[in-house]
Amino acid sequence: MPQIKQMILTPRSSFLKIKCPKCGMERMVFSHSTHKVYCEGCGELLVIPSGGKAIINSEEIRRVD
């Protein structure tokens, strides 16, 4: 009797902790964000929505699972 392999799906999206390149302030964002995200300290544009995975214009510190 052949053994059936079950595929366990993992999520493709996650929350990211990013750091502003201008002022260094840290912020938590969603990897597939649908809204523009600005830095709370200096107003720099950090995340641009693209219909799928968002374009991140800053340094990613870590992925929060």
C-alpha positions, 0 to 999 in steps of 0.5 A: 500500500503506497504511503500518501504524502501530505503537503503542508502549506506555509504562508507566503506573507509575514510581518517584517520589522524594518528600519528607516534609512533616514532616522533609524526608527523601527516599524512593524509592517506586513510583507504584502501591504496594500497601503503606503507606509510612511516613517512616523519620525521623518515621514520617509516612504518605507513601503509601496504596494504593488498588487502582490508583495510590497516594495520595501524601501528600507532595511529589513531587520527581521521576519516575525513569524 
